[in-house]
Each structure stands twice: as C-alpha cells, then as structure tokens.
Amino acid sequence: MSISHDHIRAALDAYLARHPDERGALIPLTEALIAPGHLASRGTFTGHVTCSAVLIDRCGQVLHIHHNALDRLLLPGGHLESTDADLPAAALRELTEETGIPVDAISRDFTMDGMPLDIDIHTIPANPAKSEPEHLHFDFRFAFRTTGRCDIDITLQPEEVGGHRWVEPVDCSSPGVAAKLAMLLSS
C-alpha cells in the first residue's frame, strides 16, 4: 500500500486542528491508527480508510450517486488502491471511475490544501457473498468543484452505481458535510 499510516495520521491531525470538537467522535480512527493492521487495506476488517468526493457544480449543487450495494444515495467514493498517491487522489479516482467525469472537468484547487472537508465513521454491514464481516469505514471526504457548466455529462459505472442526483448542499446525505459546506460556501 502506498498510503501510509503517517499520511492518514497527518490528514487526521490537520482535520482535528480545524475541528477539535470532533476528536471524541473520531476516537475509533485514532485507536485504529495504533492497532495492528493496515488501514489502507480493505482486508483490515477492524476498519479501514475509504475516500469520498464532495463534488460541487457551478450551480452550487452536490453530486450524489445511488450506490447499488448499499441501496442508498451517497457521495461518490470507495476503497483505497495501491496506486493512489494520497487521500485526495483516491477520492478523485473514485469520483471519475463511478461517474465517468473526466479529471480535467474537476478542479482540485477546492481541496483545501489536501485537508478533508469531513471525516465520517460508519458501519458497513456484513457481506456473506464476499466473506466480509461487518466492519467500519473511516471515510475521508474531500471537496472538489466542476470546472465548467452546470449540466456536466455523467456516465455511471453500472456495476456499482444505479443513478445520480444533484442536491442542494443542505440536502447532502451527510449532515456533517452539509454543515461544513454551509460554512465553506458562505465564506
């Protein structure tokens, strides 16, 4: 794995410097960073890091996809791969894979110097078909903007994604993201 615990820890520390009130909620991630296992590996079933993209179009709306496996509208995102250079790159890769939006249609300048907009910990149910037990995802969420028009072309990855919707920031699937977008977009 190319993304190290030191890289994950640095992203977490930068995030907590900006959001110290979330320290308690992120204790499972802090503890996982010192426990055995590699958090960049999806085979670490005590929990592992995932990355999501908060893509904001020029009209101020946020892209959500219908994730087939979980049957829910979520931010585009997923597991880390050994080729990912860093956490924002993993989020961008997942965004382009799941939506077909080309990299040149996405501005990376909105990633706040590589710091996540939000970090969320959530439980993923067991998947007996893949022999995966219930486990945690430590989801680092990075903000990006589209570079062009509001009606950007999307070609969904049908194996994982069954639809998409642009929503107002206040209607984000994650209350944490919605609150942080309200602060970010008002400044």
Secondary structure by P-SEA (a helix, b strand, c coil): ccccaaaaaaaaaaaaaacccccccaaaaaaaaaccccccccccccbbbbbbbbcccccbbbbbbbccccccccccccccccccccaaaaaaaaaaaacccccccccccccccccccbbbbbbbcccccccccccccbbbbbbbbbccccbbbbbcccccccbbbbbcccccccaaaaaaaaaaaac
